Amino acid sequence: MHEQLAFLRQPPHTSSLPLACSFESESGQVELNYWPAKRGCESPPEHLTLFILGNPGLLGYYPPFLTHLHSLLPPSHAILATSHIGHSTIIPGPKEPFDLPLQLESKIELVQSLRKYLDDWSSENGKIGGNPKLSLMGHSVGAWLSCEVMKSLNTSSNPVEWPVQSGYLLFPTLGWISNTWNGWTLWPIFHRPFKPLLPLLSPLVRPILPYTSLPPTSISLVNSPEIIRHVLHLSRSEMDLIRDLDIEWYRSQNVQDQRGGLFGIWAKGNLDGWVGKDGPLVQDALGGEEGDRVRVLDGVPHAFCLTQENSELVAEVVANWINPSSSHEPLDSPTTHPKEPLGADIMPM
């Protein structure tokens, strides 16, 4: 069994969640956070949801969302969150930043390792058939990465045989990202001369950081020229490569099994400057708002994770998809949007 994933057997200690861990792929080391199954780890979780972050891929943005989601799920469910290689304040990144295809390769390797570890653990416990379920959940470009991982691994025509059972897309950037409002307005920072200069400005802005309302994770980002360099390199790669949609594939994910396939959350109106014409197209492919796979939230922006209220709202929507038998009803969309910290929409989170 993959010893790097032995952290999956750590018992839950509520006071220390999430558990800080990491995974060393062939490409490099990535930072992880883990919320174990609440019922203990004598046996594998019945359902593990792997959350792939947006960009910047800093784990500190998401504990309010993921902790609330974990509290809503059955005690046999677990959550694992993965950053991107080079997007960590504690794990040094590679000398050269990774583009989107390299980040995708590392995600595929992680998912394959998780699938094998869970299956082996299940067999070790004498369980035959009905191996643990593995789902992906992604925010922004993390949703695109989730879909690409599913395309790569779910090659069987029978959904029952898919290694990844389902995917949950949160404010997904799935096509033509360079043609979105933010893609147009922020175009200069992804190109020369600004792209190589921005990391060099980090020391100059540090003195004013105490006077801003930036969240702590954003401050740690601004304080790190190397992470800024990795973030901008990945952003530029997104602009170049996230283009045409494979709309037939999205239609194929509207499967009869309500536990499998794709589910998605989008922002209503113009609250999401990173989603363009791909949004309505994918929503329609998944059955639209009339079905059970699409939610369009009023008053919740792309960077939902920056406020507790929005984090809890999105968590409750996802929890009802993961566990439809739950009696918990999702909260209504906020009538007024809470004030966000300065810089909420600077990066394609």
Order of alpha helices (4+ residues) and beta strands (2+ residues): beta-beta-beta-alpha-beta-alpha-beta-alpha-beta-alpha-alpha-alpha-alpha-alpha-alpha-beta-alpha-beta-alpha
